[in-house]
Amino acid sequence: MVELGDADGPGIVTDYVFRIGRSDEGDYYVPFPPEGQLLQFSPDGVFHAAIGRTGEGPGEYRSPVLMRGSGENLRVLDMQTARVTTIRDDEITTSVLPFMPSDWASLPDGRDVFFALIYDPDRAGHPLHLYDEGSRRIARSFGSDGVPADRSYESRVALERRIAPAADGNVWAARVNRYRVDKWSPEGVRIARIDRDAPWFRSWSRSPGLPREVEPLPFIVGVRDWGDGLLMVVLSVADDNWRPMPPARVIGTETVTSSAQREDLYDTVIEVLDTRSGRVLARTRVDVNAIGLIGRDGLYSYAEHSEGEPKFVVWSVSLSGGREGRR
């Protein structure tokens, strides 16, 4: 659909990004952590403005991502400081979340459900948290799958979720290390569960090593509700031509795998499921490393300009064939 990131000038992006946002008007917002900014690009990929600056005051960020909004009315989450900033025309208000979120789902009624690991006794084991903006408190924690809540690696992996709003106002929550997707009501009631038995995706609890040294394990990148009983699931799997490779660079005692290398380490599988039966209606595999999902029907991956500067490619996803054909 579009490429984001200029070869020079203020529209340059970094080779790491947590989440690209898209506003209600179709503009893209790419995090630029070195300057604490959100880089705004038009729907056709033209750099427009840099929002924010480094700091912890009003309108200042460490690692900002767009949650939702448009134009002069934006809601921004700082991933490093757990602060939510609301920009309405020239007015800026900020609140601090009582947890460190890693993902969220903005519901149609304006409420937000966050994924975060909380170890308080009354919330431990519940990865989903409905946040009340008015009282600035957690209204409800839910989503337990019976996993013991401790600080071990296995527990953190088992609790990690990729979440998205459901078309009916509920929340989809996908296990990262297992092909299981649950639908929860904001009141904390599990409404549905899809357990997909795929031989190429076996559940796992511990990574065998770095993906550039050991064949990477599969994981769920995210889900999107298309309505009409259709759920898109995007997954990362080992590249068909995976092979061990050296680190991109060494920083002190740490070896670094670059975003460009990850393009050679992973492929992306996209499936569309019937939410009523869990049946796979469509499936494709592409030689692209999907970093994240964007909007209702897109994803983005990493690429480079000819000079080596990073950019991000936004892809659209569509389903061909009518309802009769899908059945």
C-alpha positions, 0 to 999 in steps of 0.5 A: 500500500505504502512505504514509510520513511524518507532517505533523508530529512526529518522523515527518517525512521529507525530500524526498530519500531514497536507499533505503527498507528493509523489515525481515523483519517488514514495518516500513519504515525511511526514512533521515533524514540531517539527524539521522543517523537511520533512521525506523521505520514500522509496516507500516501507516505509523505512525511507531514510532521514530528509530534512531541519531543524527548522528556517527561513533561506535557507533550514529551515522550520516551517511546510514544505510540498512537492509540487512536484519534485523528487530526488535532485529537490524539491519544498517545501511549508512552511505552517506557513511562506508561503515560497516556497523553490526550491531545485535544486541539491545544489542550494536553492532559496526561495520566500514568497507568498503574501498570506497564502495558505491552498491547491494548484494544480500544473498544467502540465505547471508548474504553481500553483493555490493556495487556500487562503483567501485574503481580498483585495478589488479586490480579496475578494470572490475569493478563487483561485489564479494563482501565477506567480513564475517569477514576484512573484505576483498573476497573477489572482484571480478567483473562486467566488461563490457569497459568501460575503467575510468577516471574519465571520466563515460562510464566511470562511467555504463557501469559503474554497476549496479543489483543484486539477489539471484537466487532461486537464490542468484546475483546479477542486475546491470542496466546503468543506461544500457542495457537489459541484465541479467546473472546472475552467480554469487558466484564471478564466472561469468556465467550468463545475459544478457538484452539487450532491444531496445526502441525507447524505450530506446536505450543512451546514454553521456552525458546531454544536460542536466538532465531539467527542461531537456532530455527525460530519458533512460531508465534502469533503476531496479532489478530483482527476481527473482520466482522461477519464471523471472520477473524484474521490471524497473523503468525510468524514462522521460520523462513523457508530458507532459514539458516544460521547467520552471524550477528549484525554487530556486537555492542560490548558483550551483546550481539545484535540481530538487525531488522534486515536479518529478521526479514531473512529469519521469518516468513508470515502466515495469514489465516482467516478463521470462521469464529463460529466453528474455528475452521480455516477459510483461507490461508496464505504464506508470504516471504515477509517478516510481519512486525505488527498489524495496522488498522483492520486489514493491514500489516507492516514489515521492514525494508531498506532504502538503496542507501541502507536507511530503514523504512517500513512497508504497509501491506493490505490483506483482503479475502477473495471469494464470496460467503458461499465460496468461503463456506 
